[in-house]
Amino acid sequence: MTKKLFKDRDDFWRLICGIIAILGFLLIWHFGTNGTRLGEIMPGPIVILKSFFEAFTQKTAGYTIFGHTFWSLSRVLVGYSVACVLGISLGLLMGRYRLAEAIFRPFYEMIRPIPPIAWISLAILWFGLGETMAYFIIFLSAFNNITINVFMGTKSINQELVGCAKMLGANEAQVFRTVVIPATIPYIFAGMQIGISSSWAAVVAAEMVRSSKGLGFLIVSGMDINNISQIFVGILAIGIVGFLLATIMRGVEGKLCQWNVRGK
Amino acid sequence: MSVERERKIEAPVIECKAVHKKFLNLAGEEHVVIGDIDLQVKKNEFLVLFGPGQCGKTTMINLISGLLPATSGEITVNGKPVTGPGADRGVVYQTINLFPWLTTMGNVEYGPKIRGVGKEERQKKAQYYIDLVGLQGFEKAYPVKLSGGMKQRVGIARAYCNEPDVLLMDEPFGALDAQTRYMMQEEIEKIWQKEKRTVIFVTNNIEEALYLADRIVVLSNCPATIKAEYKIDLPRPRSYVDPEFLRLRKEITSIVDITK
């Protein structure tokens, strides 16, 4: 690769400072918990890292850390996918067509301010303790964010571009496909990014309430058996996966939205 | 004007009969923007609508393009009444309005593409017009990477590539800096000489009007009516310092100033 690793000296120093800060934090953590009273309720970083790597091979409640991550991710995948399809469609329709906005917006505005987690108890009563309950909660939390972003994006389309497409001969279906959708893509991605983060938060919450597998379960069972390391392992895995999901989404956006400054 | 040229431009392509446009302002009062305009534009004629700032020139373009309905009167293009937007009229906008998610090639081939023209054929045609406006080498660039003048070249190529019967240009160089503006005036002149089209060109810049027009229609201030018409027979390409050019410039400017 001929690309330079750092754009300028500032980038280099920023990286050095970041590394020093994190190392410093880990050192304080290590010595603060080593043989102190804090150490009784809070394991040191080495203990946690050790349990984290042990969880790669050792099973907790029948699954390794990968197994639990897989279960959580699979729940997110189902709920989030449905939310993407329905949220993008509804957002585009409400943004483009007044009739669709008049019909769906009141319902949507009623549901939107309710935190998805508030539905957990109802979801358990409706769908039982199975996977459907988790799908439902994840769906709601992603759907809210995706729909509002796509709706706002569709509303903010430069109407001159629509007129311009019509003058070049586009009919309504072609305007929708060649102007409305591409113009909304940056907003779709913004919604999907917020949606994936909120889904990931929702799956953990749903699993903490009722589940026998998944990262949320790992944390709650750690609490039940007073295994603080296990709780930290769960938190660490959630953080890493959440970070990876956000990074992947940004990468995809950058590829698809080269024309947009936001996508850079 | 030579006899041959006269014959070439005799059939009217655009016809406006008693066109009238009223808007309701926020207070609900009627506001007449266009007051009874009769206008005929012949085939391959370069007509310039010239008038002061807010006199309704853009409204006139919007009426002919069909984006706004006229309050009364009739507009026909090649004998067909204008009822809405359509590909028989190409527009070049002051705000340029390129599709930012499409490259130069994508923008220029947009019209033929939605009409279902095959990829090879439409890209060949688009390439011809991209070359014509001098943008070879920038086919794959997104608009965000192009300068103002280059963007407007894409806008012109896009309008041309759709092969409309008439081209409507609404102050296309209004957003460009003075230097680029002169350059683009010369450029559009050359393009039009090479690819003759029926053009209505709107401007509030008298030099631009005199440099480009076969005929200048001077509009009065709101409501817009036709104040005067000038047939410009100066040989092309014109010089900004030709004595006749300067005389016409002085004469037309004085008319507009009195109207205001």
Interface residues (C-beta under 8 A of the other chain):
Chain A: N158 E160 L161 G163 C164 A165 K166 M167 L168 G169 A170 Q174 T178 V179 P182 A183 I185 C257 Q258 W259 N260 V261
Chain B: S65 L67 G84 P85 G86 A87 R89 G90 V91 Y93 T95 N97 F99 P100 W101 L102 Y110 G111 I114 R115 Y142 P143 V144 R158 N162
